Amino acid sequence: MATSPALLFPSPSSASSPPSSARVEAVVLFNVCDSYVRRPDQADRVIGTLLGSLLPDGTVHVRNSYVVPHSESADQVAIDIDYHHNMYASHQKVNPKEVIVGWFSTGFGVSGGSTLIHEFYSREVQNPIHLTVDTGFTRGEASIKAYISSNLSLGDRHLAAQFQEIPLDLRMIEAEKAGFEILKSTMVEKLPNDLEGMESSMEKLYILIDEIYKYVDDVVEGRVAPDNRIGRFISDSVASMPKLSPAAFDKLFNDKIQDNLALVYLSSITRTQISIAEKLNTAAQVL
Amino acid sequence: MANRKGLPKPFLCLALVILYAAAPGGMRSFLQAVSTVTEEAPTPLRVVQMEGLAVLKIIKHCEEFAPALVTGQLLGLDVGSVLEVTNCFPFPIREEDDEADADGANYQLEMMRCLREVNVDNNTIGWYQSCLLGSFQTVELIETFMNYQENIRRCVCIVYDPSRSSQGVLALKALKLTDSFMDLYRNNGLTGEKLREKKLSWVDIFEEIPIKVSNSALVSAFMKELEPESPVTQCDFERLKLSTAPFMERNLEFLIGCMDDLSSEQNKFQYYYRNLSRQQSQQQAWLQKRRQENMARKAAGEEPLPEEDPSNPIFKPVPEPSRLDGYLVTNQISSYCNHINGVAGQNFNRLYLMKALHED
């Protein structure tokens, strides 16, 4: 970018370098969408603060967020700063490790008003990140992007702020724990209990194994060109099963089954015990 | 009694909160208020509908602070037979000193006010808490319920168990006290007779309500786009894990502890019955003596003494120990048994799966 000698980039501050990538948790996304749905009628978009932590390898981990009321017109932007500080203080009481790391806004791309807001947040924290969540699906897809800004100045004159996109990791491991089926559909009638969940996991495993079988068959029959990497993966996973002689495996298996049966027996006995105790306790006293 | 540690109590300044919040359906016209029409009984609560946002927030808060126990407030709407939970906020961990009460109330009011400004439903409908392996049935829970019930018509407690979730199950439960139990508790009627009258046993204390999860269309569109490509998720990995021994061990430990508690409760009752029967026999003996004395006096022409003497210590009624602790312990035992059964069932599945794979 610095092809002409007239453009000077200011030297990075000695405290910290700007974050190189960002990771966003699912709860932040849900919060943003929820506040967008609840926005006041005259507002086009919502903005808010992002809370999280800065990891030592330069990644910003965004863990929480809250929306801040603001008003925006063609030429000016106003944010409720008191509200922002109050909410931050309240959140700090619960979790002091979550600090301000940036701000979010809905809508596609970075607009003029955003620079002013970004400047405000730069006063709160160094190198804030700006997250845009495209709730309008303007390009027909869900686009969530993260930006950091660097200042462009000519000598002493501040020219503009350039927003650079940084890679965003949306893996959402926490959401996976809850189960994507629950979070994906608009209505889930019943939370799955242990056995139903077990069933669905085993079905998925079965499907996977089927696919691998099909792939291996295809390769053997010459229908599909063999890929060495996949072949190595398959042999690795098959080899990762511990090699036990059938006798040893049977013994291990039977032991475990017996342990589990003993536990089930214990728990049924306990239940019988408590129902008997219950009857004894509330029996009529014979005096 | 490691599994019955005191929980941080949710802040109980609800009167202020209710004054602040706008309760839906709470505004009645002047005529209605003046007339003595009794309110019809509220429709029974059938389902708790939670938003994905509330679920994720609860999970995040509880998992962050595990194994410490945390609580938070639920916000939402009360619509007919469905209680909708649309948002929630966590409570900070409270120190043990009492002056933090005022801080806590301030925090709660501040959060509710701020959330009101951004159009979040400002209605408290309950609280959530995390628990350790299902040991949440404590006296504090019941007291908190009673406190909430005084101010809010319908409230629910959502319990999340982070240790069970490591088994791949989303361990969220919605609990409510049954009405009959609440009446009894309010009137301090937890004695054996009254319980037998109402046929209230330990299963009738808590009522579990099914949970539905709903999401707005916008967020479900986002999640559909962002769903990872791989067909297997973290959830499945956790479900198919073979090493459940630590979890079972802890369950059994708690179960053993609870059995000890149960036997001590039963000892208390035995002691009480023994005292009662001893007192009865003492009373009989004393009464006999009095009667004989009276007969002697009558023969001598004196006034008979009264047949009762309240100042005599053997007439003091022996207090009956409350059965509440016994019931709570029984509830805990039953939930541990349920867990063990569930995990054992899963283990059977996994073991047979392993056997089938091994044979290939």
Boltz contact constraints between the chains, C-beta under 6 A:
constraints:
  - contact:
      token1: [A, 26]
      token2: [B, 56]
      max_distance: 6.0
  - contact:
      token1: [A, 27]
      token2: [B, 56]
      max_distance: 6.0
  - contact:
      token1: [A, 27]
      token2: [B, 57]
      max_distance: 6.0
  - contact:
      token1: [A, 27]
      token2: [B, 60]
      max_distance: 6.0
  - contact:
      token1: [A, 30]
      token2: [B, 52]
      max_distance: 6.0
  - contact:
      token1: [A, 30]
      token2: [B, 53]
      max_distance: 6.0
  - contact:
      token1: [A, 30]
      token2: [B, 56]
      max_distance: 6.0
  - contact:
      token1: [A, 30]
      token2: [B, 219]
      max_distance: 6.0
  - contact:
      token1: [A, 33]
      token2: [B, 218]
      max_distance: 6.0
  - contact:
      token1: [A, 33]
      token2: [B, 219]
      max_distance: 6.0
  - contact:
      token1: [A, 34]
      token2: [B, 53]
      max_distance: 6.0
  - contact:
      token1: [A, 37]
      token2: [B, 216]
      max_distance: 6.0
  - contact:
      token1: [A, 38]
      token2: [B, 119]
      max_distance: 6.0
  - contact:
      token1: [A, 67]
      token2: [B, 118]
      max_distance: 6.0
  - contact:
      token1: [A, 69]
      token2: [B, 117]
      max_distance: 6.0
  - contact:
      token1: [A, 87]
      token2: [B, 114]
      max_distance: 6.0
  - contact:
      token1: [A, 90]
      token2: [B, 110]
      max_distance: 6.0
  - contact:
      token1: [A, 90]
      token2: [B, 111]
      max_distance: 6.0
  - contact:
      token1: [A, 93]
      token2: [B, 92]
      max_distance: 6.0
  - contact:
      token1: [A, 94]
      token2: [B, 90]
      max_distance: 6.0
  - contact:
      token1: [A, 94]
      token2: [B, 92]
      max_distance: 6.0
  - contact:
      token1: [A, 142]
      token2: [B, 222]
      max_distance: 6.0
  - contact:
      token1: [A, 142]
      token2: [B, 225]
      max_distance: 6.0
  - contact:
      token1: [A, 170]
      token2: [B, 226]
      max_distance: 6.0
  - contact:
      token1: [A, 173]
      token2: [B, 234]
      max_distance: 6.0
  - contact:
      token1: [A, 176]
      token2: [B, 233]
      max_distance: 6.0
  - contact:
      token1: [A, 176]
      token2: [B, 234]
      max_distance: 6.0
  - contact:
      token1: [A, 176]
      token2: [B, 235]
      max_distance: 6.0
  - contact:
      token1: [A, 177]
      token2: [B, 234]
      max_distance: 6.0
  - contact:
      token1: [A, 178]
      token2: [B, 170]
      max_distance: 6.0
  - contact:
      token1: [A, 179]
      token2: [B, 235]
      max_distance: 6.0
  - contact:
      token1: [A, 180]
      token2: [B, 227]
      max_distance: 6.0
  - contact:
      token1: [A, 182]
      token2: [B, 213]
      max_distance: 6.0
  - contact:
      token1: [A, 183]
      token2: [B, 52]
      max_distance: 6.0
  - contact:
      token1: [A, 183]
      token2: [B, 223]
      max_distance: 6.0
  - contact:
      token1: [A, 184]
      token2: [B, 220]
      max_distance: 6.0
  - contact:
      token1: [A, 184]
      token2: [B, 223]
      max_distance: 6.0
  - contact:
      token1: [A, 184]
      token2: [B, 224]
      max_distance: 6.0
  - contact:
      token1: [A, 186]
      token2: [B, 215]
      max_distance: 6.0
  - contact:
      token1: [A, 186]
      token2: [B, 220]
      max_distance: 6.0
  - contact:
      token1: [A, 187]
      token2: [B, 214]
      max_distance: 6.0
  - contact:
      token1: [A, 188]
      token2: [B, 213]
      max_distance: 6.0
  - contact:
      token1: [A, 189]
      token2: [B, 212]
      max_distance: 6.0
  - contact:
      token1: [A, 191]
      token2: [B, 170]
      max_distance: 6.0
  - contact:
      token1: [A, 191]
      token2: [B, 211]
      max_distance: 6.0
  - contact:
      token1: [A, 194]
      token2: [B, 169]
      max_distance: 6.0
  - contact:
      token1: [A, 194]
      token2: [B, 342]
      max_distance: 6.0
  - contact:
      token1: [A, 194]
      token2: [B, 346]
      max_distance: 6.0
  - contact:
      token1: [A, 197]
      token2: [B, 169]
      max_distance: 6.0
  - contact:
      token1: [A, 197]
      token2: [B, 239]
      max_distance: 6.0
  - contact:
      token1: [A, 198]
      token2: [B, 239]
      max_distance: 6.0
  - contact:
      token1: [A, 198]
      token2: [B, 346]
      max_distance: 6.0
  - contact:
      token1: [A, 198]
      token2: [B, 349]
      max_distance: 6.0
  - contact:
      token1: [A, 201]
      token2: [B, 236]
      max_distance: 6.0
  - contact:
      token1: [A, 201]
      token2: [B, 239]
      max_distance: 6.0
  - contact:
      token1: [A, 201]
      token2: [B, 240]
      max_distance: 6.0
  - contact:
      token1: [A, 204]
      token2: [B, 231]
      max_distance: 6.0
  - contact:
      token1: [A, 204]
      token2: [B, 232]
      max_distance: 6.0
  - contact:
      token1: [A, 204]
      token2: [B, 236]
      max_distance: 6.0
  - contact:
      token1: [A, 249]
      token2: [B, 358]
      max_distance: 6.0
  - contact:
      token1: [A, 253]
      token2: [B, 355]
      max_distance: 6.0
  - contact:
      token1: [A, 256]
      token2: [B, 351]
      max_distance: 6.0
  - contact:
      token1: [A, 260]
      token2: [B, 344]
      max_distance: 6.0
  - contact:
      token1: [A, 260]
      token2: [B, 347]
      max_distance: 6.0
  - contact:
      token1: [A, 263]
      token2: [B, 340]
      max_distance: 6.0
  - contact:
      token1: [A, 263]
      token2: [B, 344]
      max_distance: 6.0
  - contact:
      token1: [A, 264]
      token2: [B, 344]
      max_distance: 6.0
  - contact:
      token1: [A, 267]
      token2: [B, 337]
      max_distance: 6.0
  - contact:
      token1: [A, 267]
      token2: [B, 340]
      max_distance: 6.0
  - contact:
      token1: [A, 267]
      token2: [B, 341]
      max_distance: 6.0
  - contact:
      token1: [A, 270]
      token2: [B, 337]
      max_distance: 6.0
  - contact:
      token1: [A, 271]
      token2: [B, 337]
      max_distance: 6.0
  - contact:
      token1: [A, 274]
      token2: [B, 330]
      max_distance: 6.0
  - contact:
      token1: [A, 274]
      token2: [B, 333]
      max_distance: 6.0
  - contact:
      token1: [A, 278]
      token2: [B, 201]
      max_distance: 6.0
  - contact:
      token1: [A, 282]
      token2: [B, 192]
      max_distance: 6.0
  - contact:
      token1: [A, 282]
      token2: [B, 195]
      max_distance: 6.0
  - contact:
      token1: [A, 282]
      token2: [B, 196]
      max_distance: 6.0
  - contact:
      token1: [A, 287]
      token2: [B, 280]
      max_distance: 6.0
